Amino acid sequence: MPRLFLVAPVDLGADQILACATAACAAGDVASIVVPLPALAAVTTKLQGLGLAVLANGATELKCDGVHLHALVDDVAMARRSLGKDTIVGAFCAASRHAAMQAAEDGADYIALSQNTYTPSEPIIGWWADLFEIPCVAFDPLELDKLDILLPQKPDFIRPSDAMWASPAETQRIV
């Protein structure tokens, strides 16, 4: 069963990020969270205390567990070299098979793909899961009614609906 991969909205404050992440951890199997830079320093230690891997959104100078990069914009190989092998380097590759393979070759620890770009007859998550060992994140926020389409593709991680960030109660309803 896939674990949850949280992505906090850029405009959300540290208190709301922490409250919703705490509710998500109480309700489901959450592996990690991508945190926007403005809130990173305020929440990292507390989120790590929940057992989450904390990933900085787009920054390579960090004091957390890793970095989440956009492989079509950021240099994954440079991030891997500068951060070393003990720091998580993740790469969002949209729906680009080429970018995903390049990011994996460049040392990404996980590949995040846009599962909503392809039709069910062309499942990019399933393609990745069938061919590669590097974990895959179904990166588009997932609504519960789409779970039956996504689960057969065998993603390692699923990003829940962004509606979860409205409140801790909404988080527990969704997760």
One Martini backbone bead per residue (centre of mass of N, CA, C, O) as a GRO file, in nm:
protein
  175
    1MET     BB    1   0.096   0.036   0.023
    2PRO     BB    2   0.084   0.354  -0.001
    3ARG     BB    3   0.222   0.641   0.092
    4LEU     BB    4   0.234   0.958   0.216
    5PHE     BB    5   0.265   1.284   0.036
    6LEU     BB    6   0.328   1.594   0.139
    7VAL     BB    7   0.208   1.936   0.028
    8ALA     BB    8   0.261   2.243   0.117
    9PRO     BB    9   0.147   2.537   0.086
   10VAL     BB   10   0.292   2.843   0.037
   11ASP     BB   11   0.049   3.017   0.204
   12LEU     BB   12   0.110   2.858   0.459
   13GLY     BB   13   0.137   2.839   0.780
   14ALA     BB   14   0.303   2.687   1.031
   15ASP     BB   15   0.060   2.608   1.212
   16GLN     BB   16  -0.109   2.468   0.985
   17ILE     BB   17   0.096   2.262   0.899
   18LEU     BB   18   0.125   2.121   1.172
   19ALA     BB   19  -0.174   2.048   1.224
   20CYS     BB   20  -0.221   1.880   0.958
   21ALA     BB   21   0.016   1.683   0.987
   22THR     BB   22  -0.072   1.563   1.255
   23ALA     BB   23  -0.345   1.456   1.150
   24ALA     BB   24  -0.227   1.274   0.929
   25CYS     BB   25  -0.057   1.090   1.117
   26ALA     BB   26  -0.311   0.989   1.279
   27ALA     BB   27  -0.466   0.871   1.002
   28GLY     BB   28  -0.184   0.787   0.857
   29ASP     BB   29   0.079   0.697   0.623
   30VAL     BB   30   0.340   0.914   0.668
   31ALA     BB   31   0.654   1.009   0.521
   32SER     BB   32   0.623   1.313   0.395
   33ILE     BB   33   0.729   1.671   0.349
   34VAL     BB   34   0.667   1.962   0.172
   35VAL     BB   35   0.826   2.276   0.236
   36PRO     BB   36   0.811   2.592   0.248
   37LEU     BB   37   1.050   2.821   0.311
   38PRO     BB   38   0.906   3.018   0.519
   39ALA     BB   39   0.841   2.749   0.722
   40LEU     BB   40   1.083   2.560   0.773
   41ALA     BB   41   1.219   2.652   1.047
   42ALA     BB   42   0.948   2.629   1.226
   43VAL     BB   43   0.883   2.293   1.150
   44THR     BB   44   1.098   2.070   1.125
   45THR     BB   45   1.131   1.943   1.412
   46LYS     BB   46   0.830   1.870   1.452
   47LEU     BB   47   0.800   1.689   1.201
   48GLN     BB   48   1.023   1.490   1.276
   49GLY     BB   49   0.874   1.403   1.543
   50LEU     BB   50   0.649   1.251   1.352
   51GLY     BB   51   0.837   1.096   1.121
   52LEU     BB   52   0.924   1.301   0.905
   53ALA     BB   53   1.029   1.389   0.600
   54VAL     BB   54   1.196   1.690   0.528
   55LEU     BB   55   1.126   1.902   0.244
   56ALA     BB   56   1.256   2.129   0.042
   57ASN     BB   57   1.135   2.374  -0.180
   58GLY     BB   58   1.410   2.417  -0.402
   59ALA     BB   59   1.638   2.385  -0.190
   60THR     BB   60   1.999   2.337  -0.108
   61GLU     BB   61   1.992   2.511   0.151
   62LEU     BB   62   1.973   2.312   0.445
   63LYS     BB   63   1.781   2.192   0.760
   64CYS     BB   64   1.707   1.891   0.654
   65ASP     BB   65   1.640   1.593   0.470
   66GLY     BB   66   1.570   1.764   0.197
   67VAL     BB   67   1.485   1.784  -0.160
   68HIS     BB   68   1.252   1.946  -0.388
   69LEU     BB   69   1.252   1.921  -0.736
   70HIS     BB   70   1.253   2.057  -1.067
   71ALA     BB   71   1.371   1.884  -1.338
   72LEU     BB   72   1.305   2.115  -1.564
   73VAL     BB   73   1.492   2.336  -1.386
   74ASP     BB   74   1.666   2.175  -1.205
   75ASP     BB   75   1.979   2.042  -1.077
   76VAL     BB   76   2.018   1.727  -0.974
   77ALA     BB   77   2.323   1.667  -0.988
   78MET     BB   78   2.413   1.912  -0.820
   79ALA     BB   79   2.256   1.844  -0.568
   80ARG     BB   80   2.387   1.573  -0.513
   81ARG     BB   81   2.676   1.677  -0.485
   82SER     BB   82   2.623   1.899  -0.258
   83LEU     BB   83   2.454   1.701  -0.047
   84GLY     BB   84   2.487   1.414  -0.088
   85LYS     BB   85   2.392   1.079   0.007
   86ASP     BB   86   2.223   1.161   0.292
   87THR     BB   87   2.034   1.325   0.106
   88ILE     BB   88   1.738   1.406  -0.014
   89VAL     BB   89   1.652   1.367  -0.369
   90GLY     BB   90   1.394   1.513  -0.547
   91ALA     BB   91   1.182   1.468  -0.858
   92PHE     BB   92   0.998   1.662  -1.064
   93CYS     BB   93   0.864   1.547  -1.404
   94ALA     BB   94   0.587   1.533  -1.457
   95ALA     BB   95   0.539   1.366  -1.788
   96SER     BB   96   0.851   1.299  -1.820
   97ARG     BB   97   1.041   1.039  -1.907
   98HIS     BB   98   1.311   1.169  -1.956
   99ALA     BB   99   1.336   1.328  -1.689
  100ALA     BB  100   1.315   1.081  -1.507
  101MET     BB  101   1.563   0.927  -1.610
  102GLN     BB  102   1.765   1.157  -1.561
  103ALA     BB  103   1.719   1.194  -1.256
  104ALA     BB  104   1.801   0.909  -1.182
  105GLU     BB  105   2.088   0.926  -1.301
  106ASP     BB  106   2.151   1.194  -1.112
  107GLY     BB  107   2.031   1.082  -0.806
  108ALA     BB  108   1.752   1.034  -0.741
  109ASP     BB  109   1.534   0.902  -0.485
  110TYR     BB  110   1.285   1.031  -0.639
  111ILE     BB  111   0.982   1.026  -0.841
  112ALA     BB  112   0.767   1.278  -0.969
  113LEU     BB  113   0.439   1.239  -1.109
  114SER     BB  114   0.190   1.317  -1.352
  115GLN     BB  115  -0.107   1.135  -1.362
  116ASN     BB  116  -0.318   1.342  -1.522
  117THR     BB  117  -0.194   1.351  -1.819
  118TYR     BB  118  -0.283   1.065  -1.845
  119THR     BB  119  -0.441   0.807  -1.944
  120PRO     BB  120  -0.528   0.494  -1.844
  121SER     BB  121  -0.377   0.376  -2.110
  122GLU     BB  122  -0.121   0.582  -2.000
  123PRO     BB  123   0.043   0.497  -1.725
  124ILE     BB  124   0.313   0.647  -1.581
  125ILE     BB  125   0.332   0.506  -1.310
  126GLY     BB  126   0.330   0.215  -1.417
  127TRP     BB  127   0.575   0.239  -1.591
  128TRP     BB  128   0.774   0.300  -1.366
  129ALA     BB  129   0.712   0.059  -1.171
  130ASP     BB  130   0.789  -0.167  -1.391
  131LEU     BB  131   1.106  -0.052  -1.455
  132PHE     BB  132   1.171   0.075  -1.164
  133GLU     BB  133   1.315   0.123  -0.830
  134ILE     BB  134   1.257   0.399  -0.797
  135PRO     BB  135   1.059   0.585  -0.642
  136CYS     BB  136   0.706   0.683  -0.665
  137VAL     BB  137   0.516   0.983  -0.716
  138ALA     BB  138   0.190   1.085  -0.696
  139PHE     BB  139   0.162   1.432  -0.738
  140ASP     BB  140  -0.115   1.470  -0.777
  141PRO     BB  141  -0.382   1.554  -0.633
  142LEU     BB  142  -0.595   1.324  -0.463
  143GLU     BB  143  -0.893   1.198  -0.519
  144LEU     BB  144  -1.086   0.945  -0.402
  145ASP     BB  145  -1.226   0.875  -0.691
  146LYS     BB  146  -0.913   0.796  -0.811
  147LEU     BB  147  -0.790   0.548  -0.661
  148ASP     BB  148  -0.876   0.307  -0.857
  149ILE     BB  149  -0.674   0.408  -1.082
  150LEU     BB  150  -0.395   0.427  -0.922
  151LEU     BB  151  -0.327   0.164  -0.758
  152PRO     BB  152  -0.257  -0.034  -1.006
  153GLN     BB  153   0.022   0.135  -1.061
  154LYS     BB  154   0.211   0.136  -0.801
  155PRO     BB  155   0.268   0.351  -0.599
  156ASP     BB  156   0.462   0.459  -0.328
  157PHE     BB  157   0.324   0.750  -0.347
  158ILE     BB  158   0.070   0.982  -0.216
  159ARG     BB  159  -0.111   1.273  -0.286
  160PRO     BB  160  -0.323   1.443  -0.131
  161SER     BB  161  -0.554   1.650  -0.112
  162ASP     BB  162  -0.553   1.999  -0.070
  163ALA     BB  163  -0.800   2.006   0.130
  164MET     BB  164  -0.639   1.916   0.392
  165TRP     BB  165  -0.541   2.231   0.460
  166ALA     BB  166  -0.797   2.363   0.598
  167SER     BB  167  -0.796   2.132   0.832
  168PRO     BB  168  -0.770   1.885   1.060
  169ALA     BB  169  -1.052   1.765   0.998
  170GLU     BB  170  -1.009   1.743   0.691
  171THR     BB  171  -0.765   1.566   0.701
  172GLN     BB  172  -0.902   1.318   0.838
  173ARG     BB  173  -1.114   1.276   0.612
  174ILE     BB  174  -0.903   1.226   0.375
  175VAL     BB  175  -0.683   1.031   0.516
   0.00000   0.00000   0.00000
